[in-house]
Amino acid sequence: MELVLDCPDSILDTLKLTPKEFTREARYLLAVKLVELGRISTGKAAELVGVSKPVFLMEMGRYRLSALPLDKNQLVNDIDNIQADLR
């Protein structure tokens, strides 16, 4: 499947990206957002972007998304358990 996105030259100028760079960035943004929403796995996201899974996982940090997301309650619970173990 091919997805066509019309992008005014002014946007490319503002972002200081070539059309090829913009296409790559748009693919990454879509893939990262779909992972963040839990709609696809990181493996499928890597496939969408056209890179290996390890490369995609490393790139996720650039978009401020962890490969191992934790919710606040889980993190607080883990900290409490570590503190209890240290006593």
C-alpha positions, 0 to 999 in steps of 0.5 A: 500500500502506498500513502500519499501526503501532500506537503507544501514546500513552506513546511519543508522549508520551516522544518529544514528537511528534504522531501526524502527526509520528511518522508522518513520522519513522517514514517517514524512519527506514525510508527512511534505513535502507533506503538505508543497507542498499543496498536502495533508492536515494535517489530511491526513498527520497524517493518513499517519504517523499513529498519531492523527492530533493534534500530527502531528501538534505539530510535524510539528514544529520539521521540521520547518514547521508551521501549519499556513503558511503565505506568506511574503506579507500577513505578511507585510499587517498584520503588517501594519494593526496592526500598523495602529490600534495602532496609 
